[in-house]
Amino acid sequence: MRIALFLVGILILIVAEVARVYYIMPFPGSQVDEVIDLAYFIDGYIWIFRIIGIAMIAYPAFTLLGEPNRYIKFTGHALLIFWVLVVYMFNFRFLADKMFYQPSQKIFAPISENKVSAKKIIIGVAINGQAKAFPIEVIGYHHQVRDTIGGEPLMITYCTVCRTGRVFSPIVNNKLENFRLVGMDHYNAMFEDETTKSWWRQVNGEAIAGPLLGTTLTEVPSEQMSLQAWMDRYPNTLVMQPDPAFKDRYESLEKYDEGKMEGKLEGRDSLSWKDKSWVVGVPMGLFAKAYDWNQLVKDRVINDRIKGLPVMLALESDSVSFHSWVPVVGKDTLRFSYSDSLKILVDQNQSRWNWKGECVEGTMNGTKLETVQSYQEFWHSWKTFHPNTEIYKDE
C-alpha cells in the first residue's frame, strides 16, 4: 500500500508538470487536437495537483530513509530525483516566457542612424503622423513588443511558426493590460493577460480560454514590406534596432526573412499550397481568400474579387513588399498591371500609380485607393484560422 501510494503520487506530480507544458508547446503531436480547455484546466489547477501528489508521497518518501530493501530504496530515490528534474525542466527551461524574453531596452533610430539592413523585412505602423518599423527577425524572437506610436499604446506581435505579424491595442475593458507569452495553440503564439489570466491567440487577438473567452483585442492596421520600401514611404520613420543583449537569439533567425530557415517549424516549403508554403491572406468582412505567394511573384499584380468585392494585390520590384487595395474610384473598377520599365502600377487607362496607392499621373491624378489589410503567412496557419477561406486559382 505504501509503495502503491508513492508511485501514484509520483505519477500525478510528473504527469501534471509535463501535461501543463506539453499541450501548449510544439512537442510532437501536441498542437494537432483541440486541447486548449484541458491545457487551461491543468495550468489553472497545477498547485492542486502538486499538493495532492506531495501529500500522497510525503509519508512513503520519509520511510524510504530507513527502507532495508536496496532496490526499493534506490528506485524511490531515483523517482524523486526524476520528479525534481521534471519540475526544473518544465518550469524553468520549457516554458515559453523562459525561452523568449522581452527586450531589455527598446532602441529606435531615425534613418540617418539606423543600423538595420534596408533589405530586412519589417512590420510597419503609422499613426497620427508618426511611423515606426519593426524588423520581423527582432520581434520574431520576442514575439511581442510594447510601444507607443502617435500617442497610442500598441502591442506589436509576431509568430515565426505561423509567420504572422499582427498589431493590437492592449486595452482590455478600458484598462491598459499587460501580457506574457504563455505558449501556443495550433502552432500559433499565445499570450496570457495579467489581470484575468485569460489566454489570447496572436493571429487574431481572440481570448480562447479563461474569464474573457470570446473577447477580441482591437487590431491596428499594419503593413509588411522591406525596410527600404517603408523608408521610401515614411522618410521620418523610426526603426527598431536589435537589442545587444539578444544578439545571439537574433542571429538564430538570420535567414528567416528569406524563408531559408532549416527545420519543420520555421522553415519554408518553396512549393505552392504545402503547409509551410507562403500565402497572402486577405480577410474582407466575413470572407477570406488566400493567394499563392509564388503566383504573386510571377504575376506581380493580381486583379480579383472576393465574394464580388474587387481586390487587387501587387508586389514591388524587391519581391518582398506586397500591398492590397480596393481598385475602385467612384463608380469605376480599375484593372492594374505592373510596368517593368517604370516599376510602378498602371491601370487600364494608362494612369500611373505609386506604391502608396496614389495616382501620380493620368486621368485620375490625385486620387487614392483604399488599403485592404492583408498578411503573408504560412498556408497551414491561414487555413487553420480561416477554415472557410477561398483559394485563388489563376485562370
C-alpha positions as CSV (number, residue, x, y, z in Angstrom):
1,M,0.0,0.0,0.0
2,R,2.8,2.4,0.9
3,I,4.6,1.7,-2.4
4,A,1.5,2.0,-4.4
5,L,0.6,5.3,-2.8
6,F,4.1,6.6,-3.5
7,L,4.0,5.5,-7.2
8,V,0.6,7.0,-7.8
9,G,1.6,10.3,-6.1
10,I,4.8,10.5,-8.2
11,L,2.8,9.7,-11.4
12,I,0.4,12.6,-10.6
13,L,3.2,15.0,-10.0
14,I,5.2,14.1,-13.1
15,V,2.2,13.9,-15.5
16,A,0.7,17.2,-14.3
17,E,4.0,19.0,-14.8
18,V,4.6,17.5,-18.3
19,A,1.0,17.9,-19.5
20,R,0.8,21.6,-18.3
21,V,3.6,22.4,-20.8
22,Y,3.2,19.7,-23.4
23,Y,-0.2,20.9,-24.7
24,I,0.9,24.5,-25.2
25,M,4.4,24.0,-26.7
26,P,5.4,22.5,-30.0
27,F,6.1,18.9,-28.8
28,P,5.3,16.1,-31.3
29,G,1.5,15.7,-31.5
30,S,0.7,18.5,-29.0
31,Q,-0.6,21.1,-31.5
32,V,-2.9,18.9,-33.6
33,D,-6.0,18.3,-31.4
34,E,-8.4,20.7,-29.7
35,V,-6.9,20.5,-26.2
36,I,-6.8,24.1,-25.1
37,D,-9.5,23.7,-22.5
38,L,-7.7,20.8,-21.0
39,A,-4.4,22.7,-21.0
40,Y,-6.0,25.7,-19.4
41,F,-7.6,23.5,-16.7
42,I,-4.3,21.8,-15.9
43,D,-2.4,25.1,-15.8
44,G,-5.1,26.7,-13.5
45,Y,-5.1,23.9,-11.1
46,I,-1.5,22.9,-11.2
47,W,-1.0,23.7,-7.5
48,I,-3.9,21.4,-6.6
49,F,-2.2,18.5,-8.5
50,R,1.1,19.4,-6.7
51,I,-0.5,19.4,-3.3
52,I,-2.3,16.1,-3.9
53,G,0.8,14.4,-5.3
54,I,3.1,15.7,-2.5
55,A,0.6,14.6,0.2
56,M,0.5,11.1,-1.3
57,I,4.3,10.7,-1.4
58,A,5.2,12.5,1.8
59,Y,5.0,9.6,4.3
60,P,6.2,6.9,1.8
61,A,9.1,9.1,0.9
62,F,10.1,9.6,4.5
63,T,10.0,5.9,5.2
64,L,12.4,5.4,2.3
65,L,15.2,6.7,4.5
66,G,15.0,3.6,6.6
67,E,14.0,1.2,3.8
68,P,16.0,-2.1,4.2
69,N,15.4,-3.2,0.6
70,R,18.1,-1.6,-1.5
71,Y,16.1,-2.0,-4.8
72,I,13.1,-0.2,-3.4
73,K,15.2,2.5,-1.7
74,F,17.2,3.1,-4.9
75,T,14.1,3.2,-7.1
76,G,12.3,5.6,-4.8
77,H,15.2,8.0,-4.6
78,A,15.6,7.8,-8.4
79,L,11.9,8.7,-9.0
80,L,12.2,11.6,-6.6
81,I,15.2,12.9,-8.4
82,F,13.5,12.4,-11.7
83,W,10.5,14.4,-10.4
84,V,12.7,17.3,-9.3
85,L,14.4,17.2,-12.7
86,V,10.9,17.3,-14.4
87,V,9.9,20.3,-12.2
88,Y,13.0,22.2,-13.2
89,M,12.9,21.4,-16.9
90,F,9.1,22.1,-17.3
91,N,9.1,25.3,-15.2
92,F,12.4,26.9,-16.0
93,R,13.5,25.6,-19.4
94,F,10.5,24.6,-21.5
95,L,8.1,27.4,-20.6
96,A,7.6,30.0,-23.4
97,D,8.4,33.0,-21.3
98,K,11.6,31.4,-20.0
99,M,12.7,30.8,-23.6
100,F,11.7,34.1,-25.2
101,Y,12.3,37.3,-23.3
102,Q,11.1,40.9,-23.7
103,P,13.7,43.4,-24.9
104,S,15.9,44.7,-22.0
105,Q,15.9,48.1,-23.9
106,K,13.9,49.3,-26.8
107,I,16.1,51.3,-29.2
108,F,14.7,53.3,-32.0
109,A,16.8,55.2,-34.6
110,P,16.0,57.6,-37.4
111,I,17.1,56.6,-40.9
112,S,20.3,58.6,-40.5
113,E,21.4,56.5,-37.5
114,N,19.7,53.2,-38.5
115,K,21.9,50.1,-38.5
116,V,19.3,47.6,-39.7
117,S,19.8,46.5,-43.4
118,A,17.4,48.1,-45.8
119,K,16.7,44.7,-47.2
120,K,15.2,43.3,-44.0
121,I,11.5,42.7,-43.8
122,I,9.6,44.8,-41.3
123,I,6.2,45.3,-39.8
124,G,5.3,49.0,-40.3
125,V,2.8,51.0,-38.3
126,A,1.9,54.7,-38.9
127,I,-0.5,56.5,-36.6
128,N,-1.2,60.2,-36.1
129,G,1.7,61.3,-38.2
130,Q,4.3,59.0,-36.6
131,A,5.7,55.9,-38.3
132,K,7.8,53.1,-36.9
133,A,9.3,49.9,-38.4
134,F,9.8,46.7,-36.5
135,P,12.2,44.1,-38.2
136,I,10.5,40.7,-38.1
137,E,13.7,38.9,-37.2
138,V,13.8,41.1,-34.0
139,I,10.1,40.9,-32.9
140,G,10.0,37.3,-34.1
141,Y,12.3,36.3,-31.3
142,H,10.5,38.4,-28.6
143,H,7.0,37.5,-30.0
144,Q,5.7,40.8,-28.7
145,V,7.0,44.3,-28.2
146,R,5.1,47.0,-26.4
147,D,5.4,50.5,-27.7
148,T,3.5,53.8,-28.2
149,I,3.0,55.3,-31.7
150,G,1.3,58.6,-32.3
151,G,0.2,58.6,-28.7
152,E,-1.4,55.2,-28.9
153,P,-0.2,52.3,-26.8
154,L,0.4,49.2,-29.0
155,M,1.3,45.6,-28.8
156,I,3.4,44.6,-31.9
157,T,3.4,40.8,-32.2
158,Y,4.9,38.1,-34.4
159,C,4.8,34.3,-34.5
160,T,7.6,32.8,-36.5
161,V,6.0,29.3,-36.7
162,C,2.9,30.8,-38.4
163,R,4.7,33.7,-40.0
164,T,2.0,36.0,-38.7
165,G,2.6,39.7,-37.8
166,R,-0.2,41.4,-36.0
167,V,-0.6,44.7,-34.1
168,F,-3.1,45.2,-31.4
169,S,-4.3,47.8,-28.9
170,P,-3.6,46.3,-25.5
171,I,-6.7,48.0,-24.0
172,V,-9.0,45.4,-22.3
173,N,-12.1,46.5,-20.6
174,N,-10.9,50.2,-20.7
175,K,-7.7,49.2,-19.0
176,L,-4.2,49.0,-20.3
177,E,-3.3,45.4,-20.0
178,N,0.0,43.5,-19.7
179,F,0.6,40.2,-21.5
180,R,3.2,37.5,-21.3
181,L,3.9,34.7,-23.8
182,V,2.5,31.6,-22.3
183,G,2.8,29.0,-25.2
184,M,1.0,28.2,-28.4
185,D,-2.3,26.8,-29.8
186,H,-2.3,25.1,-33.2
187,Y,1.3,26.4,-33.6
188,N,0.2,30.0,-33.0
189,A,1.8,32.1,-30.3
190,M,-0.5,32.5,-27.3
191,F,-0.4,35.2,-24.6
192,E,-1.8,35.4,-21.1
193,D,-3.1,38.7,-19.7
194,E,-2.0,39.8,-16.2
195,T,-5.4,40.6,-14.8
196,T,-7.6,37.6,-15.6
197,K,-5.1,35.1,-16.8
198,S,-7.1,34.5,-19.9
199,W,-5.2,33.1,-22.9
200,W,-5.2,35.0,-26.2
201,R,-4.3,33.9,-29.8
202,Q,-1.7,36.0,-31.6
203,V,-3.2,35.5,-35.0
204,N,-6.4,37.3,-34.3
205,G,-6.3,38.7,-30.8
206,E,-9.1,36.4,-29.5
207,A,-9.3,35.1,-26.0
208,I,-9.7,31.4,-26.3
209,A,-9.7,30.3,-22.6
210,G,-10.3,32.0,-19.3
211,P,-12.8,34.6,-18.0
212,L,-12.5,36.7,-21.1
213,L,-13.3,33.9,-23.5
214,G,-14.6,35.2,-26.8
215,T,-13.2,38.8,-26.2
216,T,-11.1,40.2,-29.1
217,L,-8.4,42.7,-29.0
218,T,-8.7,45.7,-31.4
219,E,-6.4,45.2,-34.3
220,V,-4.4,48.2,-35.6
221,P,-3.6,48.4,-39.3
222,S,0.0,47.4,-40.2
223,E,2.0,46.5,-43.3
224,Q,4.8,44.1,-44.1
225,M,7.5,45.2,-46.5
226,S,11.2,45.7,-46.9
227,L,12.7,48.4,-44.7
228,Q,13.8,50.3,-47.8
229,A,10.2,50.4,-49.1
230,W,9.0,51.6,-45.8
231,M,11.7,54.3,-45.6
232,D,10.8,55.5,-49.1
233,R,7.2,55.9,-47.9
234,Y,8.0,57.4,-44.5
235,P,11.3,59.2,-44.6
236,N,10.8,60.3,-41.0
237,T,10.2,56.8,-39.7
238,L,11.9,55.4,-36.6
239,V,13.4,51.9,-36.9
240,M,13.6,49.5,-34.0
241,Q,17.2,48.4,-33.5
242,P,18.3,45.0,-32.3
243,D,18.8,44.8,-28.5
244,P,22.5,44.0,-27.9
245,A,21.5,41.7,-25.1
246,F,19.9,39.2,-27.5
247,K,22.4,39.3,-30.4
248,D,22.8,35.5,-30.5
249,R,19.0,35.0,-30.4
250,Y,18.5,37.3,-33.4
251,E,21.3,35.5,-35.3
252,S,19.3,32.3,-35.0
253,L,16.6,33.9,-37.2
254,E,19.1,35.4,-39.6
255,K,17.7,33.5,-42.6
256,Y,14.0,33.8,-41.6
257,D,13.3,36.8,-43.9
258,E,14.2,34.8,-47.0
259,G,12.5,31.6,-45.9
260,K,15.8,29.8,-45.7
261,M,15.5,28.5,-42.1
262,E,16.0,24.8,-41.6
263,G,13.6,22.8,-39.6
264,K,9.9,22.0,-39.7
265,L,8.6,24.8,-37.5
266,E,10.1,27.9,-39.2
267,G,11.4,26.6,-42.5
268,R,9.6,27.4,-45.8
269,D,8.4,24.9,-48.4
270,S,9.2,26.6,-51.8
271,L,6.4,24.7,-53.5
272,S,2.8,26.0,-53.6
273,W,0.0,25.1,-51.3
274,K,2.0,23.0,-48.9
275,D,1.7,23.5,-45.1
276,K,4.8,25.6,-45.0
277,S,4.2,27.4,-48.3
278,W,3.9,31.2,-48.2
279,V,0.5,32.7,-49.0
280,V,-1.0,36.2,-48.8
281,G,-4.3,36.1,-46.9
282,V,-6.9,38.8,-47.4
283,P,-9.8,39.0,-44.9
284,M,-12.8,41.0,-46.1
285,G,-15.6,41.1,-43.5
286,L,-16.9,37.6,-43.1
287,F,-15.0,36.3,-46.0
288,A,-11.3,35.5,-46.7
289,K,-9.2,34.4,-49.6
290,A,-5.6,33.1,-49.9
291,Y,-3.2,33.8,-52.7
292,D,-0.2,31.7,-53.6
293,W,3.0,33.8,-53.0
294,N,4.7,32.1,-55.9
295,Q,1.9,33.2,-58.1
296,L,2.2,36.8,-56.9
297,V,5.9,36.8,-57.5
298,K,5.3,35.6,-61.0
299,D,2.4,37.9,-61.9
300,R,3.4,41.0,-59.8
301,V,-0.3,42.1,-59.9
302,I,-3.4,40.0,-59.2
303,N,-6.8,41.5,-60.0
304,D,-9.6,39.6,-58.3
305,R,-12.9,39.6,-56.4
306,I,-13.7,38.3,-53.0
307,K,-17.4,37.4,-52.9
308,G,-18.0,40.0,-55.6
309,L,-15.9,42.7,-53.9
310,P,-13.0,43.9,-56.1
311,V,-9.5,43.5,-54.7
312,M,-6.0,44.0,-56.1
313,L,-2.7,42.6,-54.9
314,A,0.6,44.0,-56.0
315,L,4.3,43.2,-55.4
316,E,7.1,45.7,-55.6
317,S,10.3,45.1,-57.6
318,D,12.1,44.0,-54.4
319,S,9.9,40.9,-54.5
320,V,9.1,41.1,-50.7
321,S,7.0,44.3,-50.3
322,F,3.3,43.5,-51.1
323,H,0.2,45.6,-50.9
324,S,-3.5,45.1,-51.4
325,W,-6.2,47.7,-52.3
326,V,-9.8,48.1,-53.3
327,P,-9.3,49.1,-57.0
328,V,-12.4,51.3,-57.2
329,V,-12.5,55.0,-57.8
330,G,-16.0,56.4,-57.8
331,K,-18.1,54.1,-59.9
332,D,-15.1,52.8,-61.8
333,T,-13.5,49.4,-61.1
334,L,-9.9,49.6,-62.3
335,R,-7.7,46.8,-63.6
336,F,-4.0,47.1,-62.9
337,S,-0.7,45.8,-64.4
338,Y,2.9,46.2,-63.4
339,S,5.2,48.3,-65.5
340,D,8.6,46.6,-65.8
341,S,10.2,49.8,-67.1
342,L,8.7,52.2,-64.6
343,K,8.5,49.7,-61.7
344,I,5.1,51.2,-60.8
345,L,1.4,50.3,-61.3
346,V,-0.6,51.2,-64.4
347,D,-4.3,50.9,-64.8
348,Q,-6.3,50.2,-68.0
349,N,-6.4,53.9,-68.8
350,Q,-2.6,54.1,-68.6
351,S,-2.8,56.2,-65.4
352,R,0.2,55.7,-63.2
353,W,0.0,54.8,-59.6
354,N,2.7,54.7,-56.9
355,W,3.1,52.1,-54.1
356,K,1.1,54.2,-51.7
357,G,-1.9,53.5,-53.9
358,E,-1.9,57.1,-55.2
359,C,-2.4,58.1,-58.8
360,V,0.5,60.3,-59.8
361,E,-0.2,60.7,-63.5
362,G,-3.2,60.4,-65.7
363,T,-6.9,61.0,-65.7
364,M,-7.3,60.0,-62.0
365,N,-4.3,62.1,-60.8
366,G,-4.6,62.9,-57.1
367,T,-6.9,60.0,-56.2
368,K,-6.0,57.3,-53.8
369,L,-7.1,53.7,-53.4
370,E,-8.5,52.2,-50.2
371,T,-6.0,49.9,-48.5
372,V,-7.1,46.4,-47.6
373,Q,-5.4,44.6,-44.7
374,S,-3.5,41.6,-45.9
375,Y,-0.9,39.2,-44.4
376,Q,1.9,37.0,-45.6
377,E,1.9,33.7,-43.6
378,F,2.3,30.0,-43.8
379,W,-0.5,28.2,-45.5
380,H,-1.1,25.9,-42.5
381,S,-1.8,28.9,-40.4
382,W,-4.1,30.7,-42.8
383,K,-6.3,27.6,-43.4
384,T,-6.4,26.7,-39.7
385,F,-7.7,30.1,-38.6
386,H,-9.7,30.7,-41.7
387,P,-11.3,27.3,-42.3
388,N,-13.7,28.7,-44.9
389,T,-11.1,30.5,-46.9
390,E,-11.3,30.6,-50.7
391,I,-8.2,29.8,-52.7
392,Y,-7.2,31.9,-55.7
393,K,-6.6,29.9,-58.8
394,D,-5.1,31.6,-61.9
395,E,-7.4,31.2,-64.8
